[in-house]
Amino acid sequence: MIKFFFLLPILMSAIWWWFLDNKGYTLKQGLKGFAYIIAFNAVIIAFFVLMLFVTH
């Protein structure tokens, strides 16, 4: 399951891109959202990696 974690930020970014495009915003206007997506996913992945080390 861990090997599929790279799909989460890709999926979330694709949804965000679709939202921006649908509402008529530019990529530059939505850049902060992409930063939040990357930060959120980094925290989730770091948590799961930590749990792997703790439970191993």
N, C-alpha and C positions, 0 to 999 in steps of 0.2 A: 504494500500500500504506500509506503514511503516513496517509492520510485515514481508515483503519480502526483506528488506534491507540486511539481513544476506546472501542472495543468491548472491549478487553482488561480495563480496570478494571471495566466494567459486568458482564462475564461472570464475572470473579473474585468480585466482590461478590455476584452472584446465587448463585454456588455456596456462598460463605460463609454467606449468608442461609439457604439451604436446609439447610446443615449445622447451623446454630444452631437452626433450627426443628425439624429432625428429632431433634436430641438434647435438646430441651426447654429450651434456654437463651434468655434474653431478649436483646433488642437491646443493652441497656446492658452486659450481660456480654460481648458480642462486639464491643464498640466498639474495643477495642485491635486486633483482627484487621482491621477496616476501615481503621484508621490504617496498619497494616503494608501492606495492599494498595495504598493510595494512595501511600505512600512508595516501595514497590517499583516501581510503574508510573511514578512520576515519574522515578526513576533510569533506567529503561529508555528512556523517551521522551527524556529529556535526552541520553542516550548516542547515540541515533539522530539526534537533531537536530545534535549535535556532529559526528557522522560525515558528515552532509550538508554541513555547512560546510567540513569538512576536505577532502572529496573534490570539492568544487565548484570 
